[in-house]
Amino acid sequence: MSFSEVKPRHVLCLLGGQKPFSELCEIIQSAIDRFAPGFEIDYTFSEDAPDDRMPMSFEVCRDRVMKGAWTEADEEAVGDHRSVIYVLGPPMTAEDAVKHSAIALRLVAHTLDNGIVAAKGESAGVAHGADRWKELARDAEGRTGAPLARPCRLAFGKRPIGTAEHLYSIGFHLVGIPDVYAPRSLSDDELALSAIIDAVADEVFSDGVETVLTRRGAKLLPVDAYDEDDFKYNPFGAIHLAS
C-alpha cells in the first residue's frame, strides 16, 4: 500500500580524502557504469573543497545503535575531508527498492576502498563508520529476499528518532516498507525500543504488513512528519504499534 505516488531515491554523501576530486568522480562514474545503472553524480551540489558543516552533520547522523559503528578514526576522517561528492539513485518502487539499496550499499563500500573516507545516507540522515559500511556490504553479498533486505535496512534506515511519545525509524522506504513507531510506554530503554522496531521490520518482510498489523494490534497511517518532496518522506506510511 502507498499513500503517495512519490518514489523514494537514495542520496549518498561521500567525503573525499587525499585523492583529487576529478579522480574520485572518475572512480565513482566507472563503478556506476559497471554495476549501478540509474545512479548519477550530482555535480550541482558536489564540490572540490571541504564543507565545514560536515563534522556536525556526521555527528548528528552517526549510528548510535550498533556498538563500534563509529570510531575516532571515522571522526578524524570527516574532519580532514577535502571534497564532497553527492550521488543520486534512481526512483524506486516497493518492489525494486531492496535491489537498488543493495546496489547503493555496494557502491558505498566500493568508494570507501577507493579514496572516499566517509559516507552518509542523506535520505534518512544516517552515517556509519567505514568498517561498518563494509561489514554491511559483505552481509548483503549473495543474498536475496528478506536476508538481503536486512543489511540494506540497517545500512540506510535510522533509528531511534525520538518524540515525547514515540521512538521511530526513518528510511525504511528505501527498502520498500513502512517506518515503525514504537510508543515509549513499551520500554524505558531506547536500545530495547530500537530492537522492537527492527523486529517489526523483519516481520514485515517475512509475513507481510497486514499480518503484522493484525498480530500486533497496530495501525498503518500516513507519515506527516515530512513533506512529499523531502527525501525522508515515506510514501508507504508508518506502522504505529499499540501501547
N, C-alpha and C positions, 0 to 999 in steps of 0.2 A: 504494500500500500504506500502511496506517496501523497503528500499534502500539497505538492507543488510540481510544476514542470521543470524546475531548476535541476540541472545536472551538476553534481559536485566535481571539483577539479583539485588536483594536487598543486600546491605552490611550494616549491622547495627553495630554501635559503641556504646557499653554500658559501662558506668563507674560504678564501684562498690564502695560502701561505707564501712560501718563497717563490714559487713558480710564477712567471709573468701572467698577467690577466689573459692576454691573447692565447697563450699556450693552454691555459686551463679551459678556455672556451673551445679550443680545438679538440681537446681531450673529451670534453663533455659532448660536443657535437658528434664526434666519432662514435661514442657509446650510444647516443640516440639513434644514429644511423644503423648501428648493428643490432640493437635489441630493444629499443624503446620508441617504436613508432608512435607518432602523435604527440610526443613530448617536444618542447621547444625552449630555447634560451630566451628569456625576456630581457632584451638589450635596453629596453626603456628604463628599467629601474636598476639593472646591474651596473656596477661601477668599478673602475680600476683605481680604487682608493679605499682605505679603511673607513668604516662607518662607526662613529663614536657612540652610537646608540646600541650597538650590538652586545657589549658586555651586560648591560642591564636587561636587554631583551632575552638573552640566553639564560640569565639568572632567573628571570620570572618564569620562563618556559621549561626549564630543565626538569627531567623526570625525577620526582621525589618518591615514587613508589618502589621501584626496583633498586635494591641496595647496590651501590657501586656503579650505578648507571652514569654518574657524572663525577669526574675526578678533578684534582687540582691541575693536572696536565691539560684537561679539556678547557678549564677556565683560562689557563695561560694562553692556549691556542687561540681562543676567541679574542683575548686582549691584544694579541700580537698579529691578528689577521691583517692582510694587505689589500684584499679585494673582496667584493661581494657579487655573487652570481645567482640570479633567480632563474628557476626552471619551472615551466608550467606544464602540467599534464593535460591530457585530453578530457573533455566532458565525459562523465561516467554514468552508467545506469546501475541499478541494484544488481543486475545480472553480471556485469563485467567489472564491477568495482574491485573485487579481490584480485582479479587478473592484473588490472592496471596498478594497483597498490603494490603487488609483488614486483612489478617492473620498476616502480618508483623506489622500492627498497633496494633492489639490485643496483639501480643507478646510484643511489646514495653511497652504498658500500664501495662501488667501483671508483667513485670520485675520491673517497677517503683513502683509497690506495694509490691515488694518482695526483696528489697535490692539494686537494681540499683538506682543511684541518678541522672543520666543524660543520654540522648540518642541523637544520631545524625544519620541521614541517609546519609551514605557515597556516595551513588550512585547519589546524586545530591548536596551533601555538605550542608545539611540543618539541623539545630538544633532548637528545641523548648524547652521551659521550661517544667518541669514535669507536671504542671497543664494543660498546653495547649495540650500536648500529650494525656493526659487522656480525655480531653474535645473532641478532635477529635475522639478518640476511641469510646466514648459514642455516638457521632453523627453518627458513622458508624453502630452501633448496629441495627440489624433488618432490614437493608436496602439492596436493590438490585439495579442493573442498574445504571442510572445516579445519583440518590440520594446517592448511595454508593461510586461512583467514586469521587464525590466532596470532602468529607473529606479525602479520600485516597490521592487525588492530593494535597490538601492543606497540608497534613502531609509530603509528600515525594518530592514534587516539590519545587524548589526555584525560586523566582522572587522578585524584578527585578535584573538581572545582566546587567551591562551597558557597552556599547561601545560609541564611539563618535556619532554614527548614530542611534543606537537602544537601547532599553531595551528589554530583552528577558528572557525566562524561561529556566530552566534546570530540568530535572527529569520527564517530562510528559510521557516519555517512560515507566515509572513504572506503569502507568495506561493505557498504550497501545495506546497513541495518539501522534501526532507531538507536538514539542515545538512551541512557538509562539514568533515571533519577531515583536515588535511594534516600528515604527520609532519615534524618538524624536519630529519630526515635528507635531505629533498628540497632544502633550501636553508638557508643561514645568514642570508639576507636576509628579514626579515619582510614587506616590501612584495612581494617575489617570491612568497612563500607566499600572500599575500593575492590576488595575481594568479592563482595556480593555483586558489584557492578560487572566485574569480569565474568563471574559465574553465569549471570543472566545473559550476557552477550554470547557465551559459549552455548547456552541452552537454545538461544535463538537460531544459531547455525545448525544445531543437531536436531531440534524439534520444530522449529518454526515459530513465528511471532504469536499466532493465535493460541497455540498450545501453551506457550509461556504465560500469556496474559491470563488464561483460564487457571493454570496451575498456581500462579502466584497472586491471583486476585488483583491484577494490575490493570492499568488503563493506558491506551495508546493515544497520545494527544499531540497536536502540532507544536512545534518549537517556536516560541515567540521572543526568545532572548536575542535573536539576531534577525536582521533584515534579509530578504531573499537574495540580495546582491552581495551579501557577506560570504566569504569563503567558508566560514564556520557554520553557516546555516545548514541544518539537516532536513532535507525535504521528506525524509522517511519518518519524521516525528521523534517522539521520545516515550519510552516505557516508564510510567510512574508507578513505582512499587507501593503496595499498601503499607501502612504503618504497622 
